[in-house]
Amino acid sequence: MSSEKVSPRHAALAAPPLPTAADRWALFLDVDGCLLEFADDPQAVEVEPDLCRLLESLHGALDGALALVSGRGVDELDRLFGAPPWAMAGLHGFELRFADGRHREIAAEPAHEARMRREVQALAARFDGVQLEDKHAAIALHCRRAPWQLPALQRAAAALAAGLPGYELQPGHLVVEFKPAGMDKGRAVAELLQQPPFSGRAPVYLGDDLTDEHAFATANLEGGISVRVGQREPTLAQFTLPGPAAVQAWLSRVFDALPHGVPSHATSVGGQATIRP
């Protein structure tokens, strides 16, 4: 679904509501900048056990209708969160793990991927302080350690992406990412909404970055709730929360507002003991 069907908002946004007894929500959660604070090195991020326990509680209360939607790969999300049984969309939707454990992956053409990797690595070498995050099928170039490099990096990246077959440029907060063309977080959310336990529920999507705007559009068009995390504007989101701490506090209130029956397939977090304290 395209964000072109909905006009971005500039007006001040309110905090999101809590579910009522009649609501059937499906939670879709971005990770970096939404559930977790950003780090200069994406590999240095750690997940607190309390957050995993909260997400597992929500997963149970929603009868499994909870998914992480991230630019990170599914394997990396499993590493961070201790291999939980939740649905996940990785690499902006190019990797998808459904709630029943099935996997769907869209592979890039090997020759196109090899060319992208070669040319993007050469591009990164031209910019001091820019950090390369290798996601195999995609590569992100981060400017968190050298934010002054961002304008020149954006121009150079756009010029390079225009000549890379099968790839497109995804801008973000202090980052540019070269990813396979044809998929975004909104399409990933729409695909999950066609499958149980998400089908028939209202999508509630939380995210902070430009990459989340497609998912905001999907949530809005499906009659759901879209929540921008942070201050970035303009946005398609209907509501806002100031940062990851506020997100976690709101999610805790959401859990308190939900019925707490024991769903038939609720499972504990696989490998939770492996999460670093």
Number of C-alpha atoms within 10 A of each C-alpha: 18 15 18 10 9 14 11 16 13 12 10 9 15 11 14 17 10 15 16 12 9 7 11 16 20 26 22 26 24 26 20 20 18 25 23 19 14 15 14 13 13 13 10 8 14 16 17 14 17 11 16 18 14 15 24 22 20 22 25 22 22 25 21 26 26 27 25 23 32 25 26 23 23 24 12 16 20 16 16 19 22 20 18 20 22 22 26 30 32 23 25 25 27 26 24 25 21 21 20 14 12 9 14 13 13 13 11 17 13 10 11 15 20 13 13 25 18 10 13 20 15 11 17 19 12 10 16 11 16 23 20 19 16 13 16 12 22 23 21 23 25 26 22 19 15 15 15 12 17 20 11 11 23 18 10 13 22 17 12 17 20 11 11 17 15 16 22 21 21 20 18 15 16 19 19 20 24 24 27 27 14 12 16 24 27 25 20 23 28 18 16 25 20 12 14 15 19 28 15 13 20 19 30 23 29 30 31 29 21 16 20 29 25 21 32 32 28 27 28 21 16 15 12 18 24 27 27 28 23 17 15 12 14 13 25 24 27 21 18 22 22 14 19 21 14 17 22 18 10 17 19 16 13 16 20 14 14 19 12 14 10 11 13 9 10 16 16 14 19 15 13 15 10 13 16 12 9
